[in-house]
Amino acid sequence: MALKPAPAGRFDRRLLAPMMVGAILNPINTAIIAVALAPIGIALGAPASETVWLVSALYLATAIGQPLVGRLVDIFGVKRLYLAGGALVAVAGAIGLLIPESPESVWWLVAARVVLGLGTCAGYPAAMHLIRAEGQRTGVASPAVILTILSVTTQTVAVVGPTLGGLLIGAWGWRATFAVNLPLGLASVVLGAILLPRRTGLEPPRDQRPRIDGLGILFFAVAMLALLIFLQNISVGTLWLLPIALVAGAALVWRELRVDSPFIDLRVLGGNGPLLLTYTRSLLTATISYTFVYGFTQWLENGRALDPTAAGLVLLPVFAAGIAVALAFGRRPEVLGKLLIGSVAQLAAGILVLFMTGATPIWYLVVTMLVLGIPQGLNNLAIQNTLYHQAEPERIASSAGLLRTFFYLGAIVASVVYGNVYGERATTGGLHVLGWVVIGISIVFLLITVLDRSLRSIGRDEPRTPEPAEQGAAKAD
């Protein structure tokens, strides 16, 4: 039975369930694997040099796949891509559940993580496409509440992911961290099949669909794969990857400037300086965030001599504060104030790190994490809102996918930074170097925010988006 159309002027809240489920698939699998690497290595007899690919595989598949799947969403609509993504997530969960325990099986798990990464690529681009389509249908220029719900959902999952992983491993073993994708994948398929529209109005008519730019996709994939693998394994032995990345990147530029329907429209992107700055801010935000989440955590255990449980508790204020400020400021569509506050807060967090020693009291660590939580919530929320306004409506999904590529590139840059700074052990001296790195990145972030005049007009003089409860009250009146 067909669903009744949503009331005019109101966001179709039935879309929230598939949007939220689709959006959490990637962050939950990014977070949950952190506590599963050691148990998997022990069970399969695999060294850390192999199990680390369980992390890298998802990053690589997602960084390359999100713009591709986003482009397909722009052309064919959300439903088919969303359903295919959910099915792939379920398949990846089944692979992890069924493979035998042997040293060779670790590579089956790596393959499952690649499938999982590709399956999760549809969630965020599809959600941004739906929000843009609903914004046009309802006439609401800034659906700030819906964007806030999406941001808070992904942040909440990042908080509970490691804890959930630990509980699942304790109850059913490491396979549970893969098996959890079976119900999640099936839930997304069922919700998508029932609630998602076949067409949203942003897709081109069937007879006007652009051709898929296969060569552009190939050049992009080769360039990104070579670059990301090099960044994750910087050494003389991997230098040969750089010329491959450069040649593939040059071929991508040459191709995209000469076709009518490019995979990445470089002509439009090159003329959209504000959007390029938004992508840059996403990369810088991820670099700072992951430097703290992983680099700071290593120091808490090595330099501050906390056990893993205590280190995890020290990090909780980051996510709690991030969620709190996102909820507090999310209804306002303006982005400049959020970015400025976030810039100053992450700069302050970097400065606070410089005064830490092996005897720093816990309260000081907690205060630093609370300060860091401010940009964690405000920057991500503002960047998402900025992308919504700056991207072309007909390319909103692929633009959102490219935003995630820059975010994961920032995560990989962070791993390179703290990996090279620390070496074999996370020392206090190394932590101070990371503090200076964060300060430098924060200054760059602040400068490109202050100098970006386009941010001043986003959300200005737009009415505050009413809460769903307020919408219901208005309807009752």
C-alpha positions as CSV (number, residue, x, y, z in Angstrom):
1,M,0.0,0.0,0.0
2,A,1.4,3.4,-1.0
3,L,2.2,5.8,1.8
4,K,0.2,9.0,2.0
5,P,2.1,12.1,0.8
6,A,3.6,14.2,3.6
7,P,1.7,17.5,4.5
8,A,2.9,20.5,2.5
9,G,5.3,22.8,4.4
10,R,6.4,20.1,6.8
11,F,9.4,17.8,6.6
12,D,8.3,14.2,6.1
13,R,9.3,12.7,9.5
14,R,8.9,9.2,8.1
15,L,12.2,9.7,6.3
16,L,14.1,10.2,9.6
17,A,14.2,6.5,10.4
18,P,16.0,5.3,7.2
19,M,18.1,8.4,7.2
20,M,19.4,7.8,10.8
21,V,19.9,4.1,10.3
22,G,21.8,4.7,7.0
23,A,23.9,7.5,8.5
24,I,25.1,5.4,11.5
25,L,26.3,2.4,9.5
26,N,29.7,3.9,8.7
27,P,30.5,5.6,12.1
28,I,29.5,2.5,14.1
29,N,31.8,0.3,12.1
30,T,34.6,2.8,12.3
31,A,34.3,2.9,16.1
32,I,33.5,-0.7,16.9
33,I,36.6,-2.2,15.2
34,A,38.9,-0.4,17.6
35,V,38.3,-2.8,20.4
36,A,38.1,-5.9,18.1
37,L,41.6,-5.8,16.6
38,A,43.4,-7.6,19.5
39,P,40.8,-10.3,19.9
40,I,40.7,-11.0,16.1
41,G,44.5,-11.1,16.0
42,I,44.6,-13.7,18.9
43,A,41.8,-15.8,17.5
44,L,43.2,-16.0,14.0
45,G,46.8,-15.9,14.8
46,A,47.3,-12.8,12.7
47,P,49.9,-10.1,13.6
48,A,49.1,-6.5,14.1
49,S,50.6,-5.6,10.7
50,E,47.7,-7.6,9.1
51,T,44.8,-6.8,11.5
52,V,45.5,-3.0,11.0
53,W,44.1,-3.5,7.4
54,L,40.7,-4.1,9.0
55,V,40.8,-0.3,9.8
56,S,42.5,0.8,6.6
57,A,40.2,-1.2,4.3
58,L,37.1,0.6,5.5
59,Y,38.8,4.0,5.3
60,L,39.9,3.3,1.7
61,A,36.6,1.9,0.5
62,T,34.7,4.7,2.1
63,A,37.0,7.5,0.9
64,I,36.8,6.3,-2.7
65,G,33.2,5.0,-2.6
66,Q,31.3,7.9,-1.1
67,P,31.6,10.3,-4.0
68,L,30.9,7.5,-6.4
69,V,27.8,6.3,-4.7
70,G,26.8,9.9,-4.1
71,R,27.0,10.6,-7.8
72,L,24.8,7.5,-8.5
73,V,22.3,8.8,-5.9
74,D,22.2,12.2,-7.7
75,I,21.4,10.4,-11.0
76,F,19.2,7.4,-10.1
77,G,17.7,8.6,-6.8
78,V,18.1,7.3,-3.2
79,K,16.0,4.2,-3.0
80,R,17.9,1.7,-5.2
81,L,21.4,2.8,-3.9
82,Y,20.2,2.8,-0.3
83,L,18.7,-0.7,-0.6
84,A,21.9,-2.0,-2.4
85,G,24.0,-0.5,0.4
86,G,22.0,-2.1,3.1
87,A,22.2,-5.5,1.4
88,L,26.0,-5.2,1.1
89,V,26.3,-4.3,4.8
90,A,24.3,-7.5,5.7
91,V,26.5,-9.6,3.3
92,A,29.7,-8.2,5.1
93,G,28.2,-9.2,8.4
94,A,27.5,-12.7,7.2
95,I,31.1,-13.1,5.9
96,G,32.5,-12.2,9.3
97,L,30.1,-14.6,11.0
98,L,30.8,-17.6,8.8
99,I,34.5,-17.6,8.0
100,P,36.7,-20.3,9.7
101,E,39.3,-19.3,12.3
102,S,42.7,-19.5,10.6
103,P,45.6,-17.1,9.8
104,E,44.4,-16.8,6.2
105,S,40.9,-15.8,7.3
106,V,42.1,-12.3,8.3
107,W,42.2,-11.4,4.6
108,W,38.5,-12.6,4.2
109,L,37.7,-10.2,7.0
110,V,39.6,-7.4,5.2
111,A,37.5,-8.2,2.1
112,A,34.4,-8.1,4.3
113,R,35.4,-4.6,5.6
114,V,35.8,-3.5,2.0
115,V,32.3,-4.7,1.2
116,L,31.1,-3.1,4.4
117,G,32.7,0.2,3.5
118,L,31.1,0.2,0.1
119,G,27.7,-0.7,1.6
120,T,27.9,2.2,4.1
121,C,28.7,4.7,1.4
122,A,25.0,5.3,0.5
123,G,23.8,6.4,3.9
124,Y,25.1,9.9,4.3
125,P,24.8,11.0,0.6
126,A,21.3,9.7,0.5
127,A,20.4,11.5,3.7
128,M,21.7,14.8,2.4
129,H,19.8,14.3,-0.9
130,L,16.6,13.6,1.0
131,I,17.0,16.7,3.2
132,R,17.7,18.9,0.1
133,A,14.7,17.4,-1.7
134,E,12.4,18.0,1.3
135,G,13.8,21.5,1.7
136,Q,12.7,22.3,-1.8
137,R,9.3,20.6,-1.4
138,T,8.5,22.4,1.8
139,G,10.1,25.7,1.0
140,V,12.2,25.6,4.2
141,A,15.6,27.2,3.2
142,S,17.5,25.8,6.2
143,P,16.1,22.5,7.7
144,A,18.5,23.1,10.7
145,V,16.7,20.8,13.1
146,I,16.9,17.8,10.7
147,L,20.5,18.5,10.0
148,T,21.2,18.7,13.7
149,I,19.4,15.3,14.3
150,L,21.6,13.8,11.6
151,S,24.8,15.2,13.2
152,V,23.9,14.3,16.7
153,T,23.0,10.7,15.6
154,T,26.4,10.1,14.1
155,Q,28.2,11.7,17.1
156,T,26.2,9.6,19.5
157,V,27.1,6.4,17.7
158,A,30.8,7.4,17.8
159,V,30.5,7.6,21.6
160,V,28.8,4.2,22.1
161,G,30.6,2.4,19.4
162,P,33.7,1.2,21.3
163,T,31.5,0.4,24.4
164,L,29.1,-1.5,22.3
165,G,32.0,-3.4,20.7
166,G,33.4,-4.3,24.1
167,L,30.0,-5.6,25.3
168,L,29.4,-7.6,22.1
169,I,32.9,-9.2,22.3
170,G,32.4,-10.0,26.0
171,A,29.1,-11.7,25.3
172,W,29.6,-13.5,21.9
173,G,33.2,-13.0,20.9
174,W,34.8,-10.9,18.1
175,R,32.5,-12.3,15.4
176,A,29.7,-10.2,17.0
177,T,31.3,-7.0,15.8
178,F,30.7,-8.2,12.3
179,A,27.4,-10.0,12.9
180,V,25.8,-6.8,14.2
181,N,25.7,-5.7,10.6
182,L,23.2,-8.4,9.7
183,P,20.3,-6.8,11.6
184,L,21.5,-3.3,10.8
185,G,21.8,-4.1,7.1
186,L,18.4,-5.8,7.0
187,A,16.8,-3.0,9.0
188,S,18.0,-0.5,6.5
189,V,16.7,-2.6,3.6
190,V,13.3,-2.9,5.2
191,L,13.0,0.7,6.2
192,G,14.2,1.9,2.8
193,A,11.8,-0.4,0.9
194,I,8.8,0.9,2.9
195,L,9.6,4.5,3.5
196,L,11.9,5.9,0.9
197,P,10.3,7.4,-2.3
198,R,11.2,6.1,-5.7
199,R,11.8,9.7,-6.9
200,T,12.5,12.9,-4.9
201,G,12.4,15.4,-7.8
202,L,16.1,16.2,-7.7
203,E,17.0,13.4,-10.1
204,P,17.0,14.1,-13.8
205,P,14.2,12.6,-15.9
206,R,14.9,9.1,-17.2
207,D,15.5,10.3,-20.8
208,Q,17.9,13.1,-19.6
209,R,20.1,11.0,-17.3
210,P,23.8,11.8,-17.9
211,R,26.2,9.1,-18.9
212,I,28.3,7.5,-16.1
213,D,31.8,8.8,-16.4
214,G,33.6,5.5,-16.1
215,L,37.1,6.8,-16.9
216,G,36.8,9.6,-14.5
217,I,35.7,7.2,-11.7
218,L,38.7,4.9,-12.6
219,F,41.2,7.8,-12.5
220,F,39.8,9.1,-9.2
221,A,39.9,5.6,-7.6
222,V,43.5,5.0,-8.7
223,A,44.7,8.4,-7.5
224,M,43.0,8.1,-4.2
225,L,44.0,4.5,-3.6
226,A,47.7,5.2,-4.3
227,L,47.7,8.4,-2.2
228,L,45.9,6.9,0.8
229,I,48.0,3.7,0.9
230,F,51.2,5.9,0.7
231,L,50.0,8.1,3.5
232,Q,49.3,5.1,5.7
233,N,52.6,3.5,5.0
234,I,55.1,6.3,4.4
235,S,58.5,4.8,3.6
236,V,61.1,4.6,0.8
237,G,59.4,1.3,-0.3
238,T,56.1,3.1,-1.0
239,L,57.5,6.1,-2.8
240,W,56.5,4.5,-6.1
241,L,52.9,5.1,-5.2
242,L,53.3,8.9,-5.4
243,P,54.0,9.1,-9.2
244,I,51.0,6.8,-9.7
245,A,48.8,9.2,-7.7
246,L,50.1,12.2,-9.5
247,V,49.6,10.7,-13.0
248,A,46.2,9.4,-12.2
249,G,45.3,12.8,-10.7
250,A,46.5,14.6,-13.8
251,A,44.5,12.2,-16.0
252,L,41.4,12.8,-13.8
253,V,41.8,16.6,-14.3
254,W,42.3,16.2,-18.1
255,R,39.3,13.9,-18.4
256,E,36.9,15.9,-16.2
257,L,37.5,19.1,-18.1
258,R,36.7,17.5,-21.4
259,V,33.5,15.6,-20.9
260,D,29.9,16.9,-20.7
261,S,28.9,14.9,-17.6
262,P,32.0,14.5,-15.4
263,F,32.2,12.4,-12.3
264,I,33.5,15.4,-10.4
265,D,32.6,18.7,-12.1
266,L,36.0,20.4,-11.7
267,R,34.8,23.4,-13.7
268,V,32.0,24.1,-11.2
269,L,34.1,23.0,-8.2
270,G,37.0,25.2,-9.3
271,G,34.6,28.2,-9.5
272,N,33.1,27.5,-6.1
273,G,35.8,28.6,-3.8
274,P,33.6,28.6,-0.7
275,L,32.8,24.9,-1.2
276,L,36.5,24.1,-1.5
277,L,37.1,25.9,1.8
278,T,34.4,23.8,3.3
279,Y,36.1,20.6,2.2
280,T,39.4,22.0,3.6
281,R,37.7,22.7,7.0
282,S,36.4,19.2,7.0
283,L,39.9,17.8,6.5
284,L,41.3,20.0,9.2
285,T,38.5,19.2,11.6
286,A,39.1,15.5,11.2
287,T,42.9,15.9,11.5
288,I,42.5,17.6,14.9
289,S,39.7,15.3,16.1
290,Y,41.5,12.0,15.3
291,T,44.8,13.4,16.6
292,F,43.2,13.8,19.9
293,V,41.0,10.7,19.9
294,Y,43.9,8.3,19.0
295,G,47.1,10.2,19.7
296,F,45.9,11.7,23.1
297,T,44.5,8.3,24.1
298,Q,47.9,6.6,23.5
299,W,49.5,9.2,25.8
300,L,46.9,8.7,28.5
301,E,47.9,5.0,28.7
302,N,51.7,5.4,28.2
303,G,52.6,8.9,29.4
304,R,49.9,9.3,32.1
305,A,49.9,5.6,33.0
306,L,46.1,5.3,33.0
307,D,44.5,1.9,32.3
308,P,42.3,1.6,29.1
309,T,39.1,1.9,31.0
310,A,40.2,5.1,32.7
311,A,41.5,6.5,29.4
312,G,38.2,5.9,27.8
313,L,36.3,7.6,30.6
314,V,38.6,10.7,30.2
315,L,37.6,10.9,26.5
316,L,33.8,10.7,27.2
317,P,33.5,14.5,27.9
318,V,34.6,15.2,24.3
319,F,31.6,13.4,22.9
320,A,29.2,14.5,25.6
321,A,30.1,18.2,25.2
322,G,29.9,17.8,21.4
323,I,26.4,16.4,21.5
324,A,25.3,19.1,24.0
325,V,26.5,22.1,22.0
326,A,25.1,20.6,18.8
327,L,21.7,20.3,20.4
328,A,22.0,23.8,22.0
329,F,22.9,25.6,18.8
330,G,21.5,23.3,16.1
331,R,18.2,25.1,15.6
332,R,20.0,28.3,14.4
333,P,20.9,28.2,10.7
334,E,23.9,30.6,11.0
335,V,27.3,28.9,10.6
336,L,29.9,31.7,11.0
337,G,29.4,32.0,14.8
338,K,29.6,28.2,15.2
339,L,32.9,28.0,13.2
340,L,34.5,30.9,15.0
341,I,33.6,29.5,18.4
342,G,34.8,26.1,17.3
343,S,38.1,27.6,16.0
344,V,38.9,29.3,19.2
345,A,38.0,26.3,21.3
346,Q,40.2,23.9,19.4
347,L,43.0,26.4,19.6
348,A,42.5,26.6,23.4
349,A,42.5,22.8,23.6
350,G,45.9,22.7,21.8
351,I,47.3,25.2,24.2
352,L,46.0,23.3,27.2
353,V,47.9,20.2,26.0
354,L,51.2,22.1,26.2
355,F,50.9,22.2,30.0
356,M,50.3,18.5,30.5
357,T,52.8,16.2,32.2
358,G,52.8,12.7,33.6
359,A,51.4,14.0,36.9
360,T,48.6,16.2,35.4
361,P,45.5,15.8,37.6
362,I,42.5,14.1,36.1
363,W,40.3,17.3,36.4
364,Y,42.7,19.2,34.1
365,L,42.4,16.4,31.5
366,V,38.6,16.4,31.8
367,V,38.5,20.2,31.4
368,T,40.6,19.9,28.2
369,M,38.3,17.3,26.8
370,L,35.3,19.5,27.6
371,V,36.9,22.3,25.7
372,L,37.7,20.0,22.8
373,G,34.0,18.8,22.7
374,I,32.9,22.3,21.7
375,P,34.5,22.2,18.2
376,Q,33.6,18.5,18.0
377,G,30.0,19.5,18.0
378,L,29.9,23.0,16.4
379,N,32.4,22.5,13.5
380,N,30.9,19.3,12.2
381,L,27.4,20.8,12.5
382,A,28.4,24.0,10.7
383,I,30.3,22.2,8.0
384,Q,27.3,20.0,7.2
385,N,25.0,23.1,7.1
386,T,27.5,25.0,4.9
387,L,27.7,22.1,2.4
388,Y,23.9,22.0,2.3
389,H,23.8,25.7,1.1
390,Q,26.9,25.7,-1.1
391,A,26.5,22.5,-3.1
392,E,24.4,22.4,-6.3
393,P,21.1,20.7,-5.6
394,E,21.5,18.3,-8.5
395,R,24.9,17.2,-7.1
396,I,24.1,17.4,-3.3
397,A,24.7,13.6,-2.8
398,S,28.1,13.5,-4.6
399,S,29.2,16.7,-2.9
400,A,28.3,15.1,0.5
401,G,30.2,12.0,-0.5
402,L,33.3,14.1,-1.4
403,L,33.0,15.9,2.0
404,R,33.4,12.5,3.6
405,T,36.4,11.7,1.4
406,F,38.1,14.8,2.8
407,F,37.1,13.9,6.3
408,Y,38.7,10.4,6.0
409,L,41.7,11.9,4.4
410,G,42.0,14.1,7.5
411,A,41.8,11.0,9.7
412,I,44.6,9.3,7.8
413,V,46.7,12.5,8.0
414,A,46.2,12.4,11.8
415,S,47.4,8.8,11.9
416,V,50.5,9.8,10.0
417,V,51.2,12.7,12.3
418,Y,50.9,10.9,15.7
419,G,52.5,7.8,14.3
420,N,55.7,9.7,13.3
421,V,55.7,12.0,16.4
422,Y,55.4,9.1,18.9
423,G,57.4,6.3,17.3
424,E,57.4,3.3,19.6
425,R,56.0,5.0,22.6
426,A,53.6,7.9,23.4
427,T,55.8,10.3,25.5
428,T,54.9,13.6,27.1
429,G,57.4,15.3,24.8
430,G,55.6,13.8,21.8
431,L,52.3,14.9,23.2
432,H,53.5,18.5,23.3
433,V,54.6,18.3,19.7
434,L,51.0,17.1,18.9
435,G,49.8,20.2,20.8
436,W,51.8,22.5,18.6
437,V,50.5,20.7,15.5
438,V,46.9,21.2,16.7
439,I,47.6,24.9,17.4
440,G,49.0,25.3,13.9
441,I,46.1,23.6,12.3
442,S,43.6,25.6,14.4
443,I,45.2,28.9,13.3
444,V,44.9,27.9,9.7
445,F,41.2,26.8,10.3
446,L,40.5,30.2,12.0
447,L,42.1,32.2,9.2
448,I,40.2,30.5,6.4
449,T,37.0,30.9,8.4
450,V,37.5,34.7,9.1
451,L,38.6,35.4,5.5
452,D,35.6,33.4,4.0
453,R,33.1,36.2,3.5
454,S,30.5,33.8,2.0
455,L,29.9,32.3,5.5
456,R,28.3,35.6,6.7
457,S,25.2,35.2,4.5
458,I,24.5,31.5,5.3
459,G,21.5,31.4,7.6
460,R,21.2,35.1,8.0
461,D,17.7,36.5,8.2
462,E,16.3,33.0,7.8
463,P,13.6,32.0,10.2
464,R,14.5,29.5,12.9
465,T,13.4,26.0,11.9
466,P,10.7,24.9,14.3
467,E,11.0,21.8,16.3
468,P,8.9,18.8,15.2
469,A,6.8,19.3,18.4
470,E,6.3,22.9,17.4
471,Q,5.2,21.9,14.0
472,G,2.6,19.6,15.4
473,A,1.3,22.3,17.7
474,A,1.0,24.7,14.8
475,K,-0.9,22.1,12.8
476,A,-3.3,21.5,15.8
477,D,-4.0,25.3,16.0
